[in-house]
Amino acid sequence: MATASIRDVATSARVSVGTVSNVLNRPETVSADAVARVNRAIEQLGYVRNEAARRLRAGISTTIGFVVLDGQNPFFQEVVRGAEDEASRGGQTILYGNTDEDSARESLYLDLFEEQGVRGVLIAPYGDINQRLERLRQRGIPAVLVDRFNGDGRFSSVSVDSVAGGRRATEHLIETGRRRLAFVGGPFDIRQVIDRLAGARVAVDASEHPVELEVIVTDALSIAAGSSAGRRIMERTRRERPDGVFAANDLVALGLLQSLVEQGVLLVPETIALIGFDDIMFAAAAAVPLSSMRQPSRAIGQTAVRMLLEQTEEPGLVPRQTVFQPELIVRSSTAPPAR
């Protein structure tokens, strides 16, 4: 008689394999009804968890590699924190590297994690990474994309709908009466930047009002890059300046805000309304509290680890995509202009 598998238990209990895994590892996260059904199925099928086989399938390692796009960005720091919290509950540790938006460094970290035989890899990728991740998978190292939707379905991913977020941020600027808008961000090798601009353009095209949208490209998603963009805006005549700015992330927005406020000529939001993306911890504490599109950063990290551990339990699982919706957080930086 064949030994019952975790998939057999899931089928008998009418739940997902992930739910069975949670009952075995984190029962506090599962409803009492689901726990009861899974335990009943385990008893009826005689399922015995083979720890040795499980660890062998996982490459024995209890380390998860995490490659982040920008380790200095508080958003990614919170994502890693969520991943660490979830990993520790499963007896795993996180080893992470910062690519600093550099594809060569990204490759170096992936090579390192492959050589060390980590249990799996989480990655917030810089460019097209599918071919490299396929090589890892062939070596028995599964991967989950973080903060990037995997459109072709080859790998599991955890992301936020950046197109929807870009659209809502721009709609908010339009709703406050702004008509000369600018999107500030870059480089455009980063998928999130492309998607947020795409969402902004959707909002402009759908507006009932005549709205202009220009793109001010930055060489990084950093405070310094935002400050540089702010100085470029300040060099223009008042008629040439935007009256609403959507920054690709909060670091760019904070750099813009710093530059504009230091000049003492432009007032935020009286002259220029400003909104960012991520809602990092510093957004609310800025000189002018910053409006932003909030991402559930810790939940992203936690979800990514759960998905990765499920794949190590059952390597044949079909990849799945989890997409969170961003939330508009309105603060002083986008108050309507005085009439």
C-alpha positions in Angstrom: 0.0 0.0 0.0 1.4 3.4 -1.0 2.2 5.9 1.7 -0.2 8.8 1.9 1.2 12.1 0.8 0.4 15.6 1.9 -1.5 16.1 -1.3 -3.7 13.0 -0.4 -4.4 14.7 2.9 -5.3 17.9 1.2 -7.7 16.2 -1.2 -9.4 14.2 1.6 -9.8 17.3 3.8 -10.9 19.4 0.9 -8.3 22.1 1.5 -5.1 23.2 -0.3 -1.7 21.7 0.2 -0.7 25.0 1.8 -3.4 24.7 4.4 -2.2 21.2 5.3 1.3 22.6 5.6 0.0 25.4 7.9 -1.8 22.9 10.1 1.4 20.9 10.5 3.7 23.9 11.0 1.5 26.9 12.1 -1.9 25.7 13.2 -2.6 29.0 14.9 -3.0 30.6 11.4 -5.7 28.1 10.3 -9.4 28.0 11.3 -10.5 25.4 13.9 -12.7 23.7 11.3 -9.8 23.3 8.8 -7.5 22.0 11.5 -10.1 19.4 12.5 -10.7 18.3 8.9 -6.9 18.0 8.2 -6.3 16.1 11.5 -9.2 13.7 10.7 -7.8 13.1 7.2 -4.3 12.5 8.6 -5.7 9.9 11.0 -7.9 8.2 8.4 -5.1 8.0 5.8 -2.4 7.1 8.2 -0.2 10.0 7.0 3.2 10.1 8.7 5.3 13.1 8.2 8.8 12.0 7.0 11.1 14.6 8.3 14.2 13.0 6.8 12.6 12.9 3.3 11.3 16.5 3.7 14.7 17.8 4.6 16.3 15.8 1.7 13.8 17.3 -0.8 14.6 20.7 0.6 18.3 20.3 0.1 18.8 19.7 3.8 19.5 23.5 4.3 17.5 25.5 6.8 18.6 28.8 5.1 16.6 30.8 2.6 18.4 33.2 0.3 16.7 36.7 -0.2 18.0 39.0 -2.9 16.5 42.5 -2.5 16.5 45.3 -5.0 17.5 48.1 -2.6 18.5 47.2 0.9 18.5 50.9 2.0 14.9 51.3 1.1 12.7 51.0 4.3 10.1 49.3 2.2 12.4 46.3 1.5 13.7 46.4 5.0 10.1 45.8 6.2 9.6 43.0 3.6 12.7 41.3 4.9 11.5 41.7 8.4 8.2 40.0 7.6 10.1 37.2 5.8 12.4 36.7 8.8 9.5 36.5 11.2 7.7 33.9 9.1 10.9 31.9 8.4 11.8 31.7 12.1 8.4 30.1 12.9 9.4 27.3 10.5 12.9 26.9 11.9 14.4 28.7 8.9 16.9 31.6 8.7 17.1 34.3 6.1 20.4 35.2 4.4 19.9 38.3 2.2 21.9 40.4 -0.2 21.3 43.8 -1.6 21.8 44.2 -5.4 21.5 48.0 -5.3 19.7 47.8 -8.7 22.8 46.2 -10.3 22.3 43.1 -12.4 25.9 41.9 -11.9 25.5 41.9 -8.1 22.2 40.2 -8.5 24.0 37.3 -10.4 26.7 37.1 -7.8 24.2 36.6 -5.0 22.3 34.0 -6.9 25.6 32.2 -7.7 26.5 32.3 -4.0 23.1 30.9 -2.9 23.3 28.2 -5.5 26.7 27.2 -4.3 25.5 27.1 -0.7 22.5 24.9 -1.6 20.0 27.1 0.2 16.5 25.7 0.7 15.0 28.3 -1.7 15.4 31.8 -3.0 13.2 34.9 -2.6 14.1 37.6 -5.1 13.0 41.1 -5.8 14.6 41.1 -9.3 16.2 43.9 -11.2 15.6 42.7 -14.8 14.4 39.5 -16.5 15.5 36.7 -14.2 13.4 33.7 -15.4 16.2 31.9 -17.1 18.5 32.2 -14.1 15.8 31.0 -11.8 15.0 28.0 -14.0 18.6 26.9 -13.5 18.1 27.1 -9.8 15.0 25.1 -10.0 16.8 22.4 -12.0 19.2 22.2 -9.1 16.3 21.6 -6.7 16.2 25.2 -5.4 12.8 26.7 -5.8 12.3 30.5 -6.1 9.5 33.0 -5.4 9.5 36.5 -7.0 8.9 39.3 -4.5 7.4 42.6 -5.4 7.2 41.5 -9.0 4.2 39.8 -10.7 5.3 36.8 -12.8 3.1 37.2 -15.9 4.0 33.9 -17.6 3.3 31.8 -14.5 6.6 30.0 -14.5 7.3 30.9 -10.9 5.3 31.9 -7.9 5.2 35.5 -7.0 4.0 38.0 -4.4 3.4 41.5 -5.6 1.3 44.6 -5.3 -0.8 45.9 -8.2 1.5 48.8 -9.2 -0.7 49.7 -12.2 -3.7 50.1 -10.0 -1.6 52.0 -7.5 -0.3 54.4 -10.1 -3.7 55.0 -11.4 -5.2 55.8 -7.9 -2.3 58.1 -7.0 -2.8 60.1 -10.2 -6.6 60.1 -9.8 -6.0 61.6 -6.3 -3.9 64.4 -7.7 -6.6 65.1 -10.4 -9.3 65.1 -7.7 -7.5 67.8 -5.8 -7.6 70.0 -8.8 -4.1 69.4 -10.3 -3.9 69.5 -14.1 -0.2 69.8 -14.9 1.2 66.5 -13.6 4.7 65.0 -13.6 5.7 61.4 -12.9 9.2 61.3 -11.4 11.1 58.1 -11.3 13.5 55.6 -12.9 15.4 53.8 -14.1 12.9 52.1 -16.5 14.7 48.8 -16.2 12.6 48.4 -13.0 9.2 46.8 -13.6 7.5 48.7 -10.8 8.5 52.0 -12.3 7.1 51.0 -15.7 3.8 49.8 -14.1 3.3 52.9 -11.9 3.7 55.2 -14.9 1.4 53.0 -16.9 -1.3 53.4 -14.2 -0.7 57.2 -14.1 -1.3 57.3 -17.9 -4.5 55.3 -17.6 -5.8 57.9 -15.0 -4.9 60.8 -17.2 -6.5 59.3 -20.3 -9.7 58.5 -18.3 -10.0 62.0 -16.7 -12.9 64.2 -17.5 -10.6 67.2 -17.3 -7.8 68.2 -19.7 -4.7 66.9 -17.9 -1.0 67.0 -18.9 1.5 64.3 -17.8 5.2 64.6 -18.3 7.9 62.2 -17.3 11.0 63.3 -15.3 13.4 60.4 -15.4 15.7 59.7 -12.4 18.8 57.4 -12.4 17.7 55.7 -9.2 14.8 55.4 -6.7 16.6 57.3 -4.0 16.4 60.5 -2.0 19.4 62.0 -3.9 17.7 61.3 -7.2 14.5 62.9 -6.0 16.4 66.0 -4.7 18.1 66.3 -8.1 14.7 66.2 -9.9 13.4 68.8 -7.5 16.2 71.2 -8.4 15.5 70.7 -12.1 11.9 71.6 -11.5 12.9 74.7 -9.6 15.0 75.9 -12.6 11.8 76.3 -14.6 9.5 79.3 -14.8 6.3 78.9 -12.7 4.2 78.3 -15.7 6.4 75.5 -16.8 6.4 73.7 -13.4 3.9 70.9 -12.6 1.3 71.5 -10.0 1.1 67.8 -9.1 3.9 65.3 -8.8 3.6 61.5 -8.5 6.9 60.0 -7.4 7.7 56.4 -8.2 8.5 55.7 -4.5 8.6 57.5 -1.2 12.4 58.0 -1.2 12.1 59.9 -4.5 9.2 61.9 -3.1 11.1 62.7 0.1 14.1 63.9 -1.9 11.7 66.1 -4.0 10.1 67.5 -0.9 13.4 68.3 0.7 14.6 70.1 -2.4 11.4 72.1 -2.9 11.1 73.1 0.7 14.8 74.1 1.0 14.4 76.5 -1.9 11.7 78.4 0.0 10.0 79.4 -3.2 7.6 76.5 -3.8 5.2 75.5 -1.2 3.9 71.9 -0.8 1.0 71.5 -1.3 0.0 75.0 -2.1 2.0 75.3 -5.2 2.9 71.6 -5.9 1.0 68.6 -4.6 3.2 65.5 -4.0 2.4 61.8 -3.6 4.7 58.9 -3.3 4.5 55.1 -3.2 5.2 52.5 -0.4 4.2 54.5 2.7 7.5 53.9 4.5 7.8 54.9 8.1 9.3 58.3 7.3 6.4 59.4 5.1 4.2 60.5 8.0 7.1 62.2 9.8 8.3 64.4 6.9 8.4 68.2 7.2 5.1 68.1 5.2 3.5 64.7 5.9 3.6 62.8 2.7 0.6 61.2 0.9 1.5 57.8 -0.4 0.2 54.5 -1.8 0.7 52.0 1.1 2.0 48.5 0.4 1.6 45.7 3.0 5.3 45.2 3.3 5.5 42.7 6.1 2.7 40.7 4.7 4.5 40.5 1.4 7.6 39.0 3.1 5.5 36.6 5.2 3.5 35.4 2.2 6.6 34.8 0.1 8.2 32.6 2.7 5.0 30.6 3.1 4.8 30.0 -0.6 8.4 29.0 -0.8 8.1 26.5 2.1 5.1 25.0 0.4 7.2 24.4 -2.7 9.9 22.7 -0.8 7.3 20.4 0.8 5.7 19.6 -2.6 8.0 20.4 -5.5 5.3 19.6 -8.1 3.0 22.4 -6.9 1.7 24.7 -9.7 3.2 28.2 -9.3 0.7 30.8 -8.1 0.5 34.5 -8.0 -0.6 36.5 -5.0 -1.3 40.2 -5.7 -2.1 42.7 -3.0 -3.9 46.0 -3.6 -2.2 49.2 -2.5 -4.1 51.6 -0.2 -4.2 55.4 -0.7 -3.0 57.2 2.4 -3.8 60.9 2.2 -1.7 63.4 4.2 -0.9 67.1 4.0 1.3 67.0 0.9 -1.8 66.6 -1.4 -4.2 69.0 0.3 -6.4 70.8 -2.3 -5.1 74.3 -3.4 -6.5 77.3 -1.7 -9.4 79.0 -3.6 
